Amino acid sequence: MFPARLLLRRPLFRFLCSDPNPNASSDPPQSLRRTLNSLLRLDDLDQLAADFKNFSADRNFRSKDKIYEIVVRRLTAAGRLDAVDDILVHQKRYADAISDEGFAVRVICLYGYSRMPDRAAAMFGELPDLGCPRTVFSFNAVLTAYSRSKASCRIDAMRDFISSHSASISPNLVSYNILINALCEEGLHDDALKTLDLMAQRDVSPSVITFNTLLNGFYKKGNISMGDEIWKRMVDAGVSPDVRSFNSKIRGFVSAGMIPEAFEALEELRRSDLQPDSHTFNALMKGFLLGGKLEEAKRIFEEMGKNGCLPDRITLRQFIPKLCHSGEVNLALELCRNGILKGFVVDVSLVKKVVDLLVKDSRYVEAKKLVFLARRKKKNVKLSMPLPCLAAWVS
């Protein structure tokens, strides 16, 4: 069971507001606030589903899309797809809500969160009988549900869904982007490229998102020449590459061991009046670390800071083990401590590596402080205190 208390660590007010930037005017009435508080604290999932259905009769409750998402995700995590289907089918009885395509799309997307794309498609099929218009908006919600399902048959299902509604709904740019992304995730890069050609035939202009998906797919696969061809088509189409475009290219060069070419891409990025981000520097550091060139990786790390880019979880995961292996305890400690303080999910194994290295150097107080910090920032973390640190005095 997914503990209710884990959902209550962040301020509940954030969950109660439809507005992503809540203010006093978006504060729900106290009665609704109490209702939502009691709902989220339930551990009995059958009671949770039953109460959710009862509360759905309240129009104000139905406007809280975040609450719907939280409850559906919680039931899904507990394997209660029957309860998810039950509470979503229940929404069809509220004609004023389900006749609005925006609300219907929310329900379809919730099926997507639970990886029940066939139920999402069934809901889409029922919309006309429920008095709700069907446009490419809800059509794309079903495609997204299929894409999120990660099922082995999702591509065939998406194609069948598109073809079965071709007479009534024309796929738009978003539709094709969803399909191309799913094709690339399945490793069907040639089919993704054919979809790009199909877009041209149907006068649908690709966006930077379209090209970035293809670039990432081909460069990640190691097909540098095809990635470069996509890049040329992107420029010829009048679409300007963004930082993500360059990051895909740099990662591709790094994976292929083409470090000089990766740095040339970095310079090209800067000439394009773009600024590298943490992903850019992480890719370059990875290339040096894989080649055993720690000093070069450290220089990239320093440049990362000079460019105002903060280390992220990827930086920590690939950098800390190499630093520990080379005895660079000070930098490893700094990275680990700052990562924990900034709220990153720092793997316990990484913290343990740094703690063990500090103990080896008889730096017991620092080791003890790091263990305390890790425990304080993440409850129930399984990180034991090394015996030599037990007697160490911490101010």
Buried (B, 14 or more C-beta within 10 A) or exposed (E): EBEBEEBEEEEBEEBBBEEEEBEEEEEBEEEBBEBBEEBBEBEEBEEBBBBBBEBBEEEEBBBBBBBBBBBBBBBBEBEBBEBBBBBBBBBBEBEEBBBBBEBBBBBBBBBBBBBBBBBBBBBBEBBEEBEBEBBBBBBBBBBBBBBBBEBEEBBEBBEEBBEEBEEEBEBBBBBBBBBBBBBBBBEBBEBBBEBBEEBEEEEBEBBBBBBBBBBBBBBBBEBBEBBBBBBEBBEEBEBEBBBBBBBBBBBBBBBBEBBEBBBBBBEBBEEBEBEBBBBBBBBBBBBBBBEEBBEBBBBBBEBBEEEEBEBBBBBBBBBBBBBBEBEBBEBBBBBBBBBBEEEBEBBEEBBBBBBEBBBEEEBBBBBBBBBBBBBEBBEEEEBEBBEBBEEBEEE
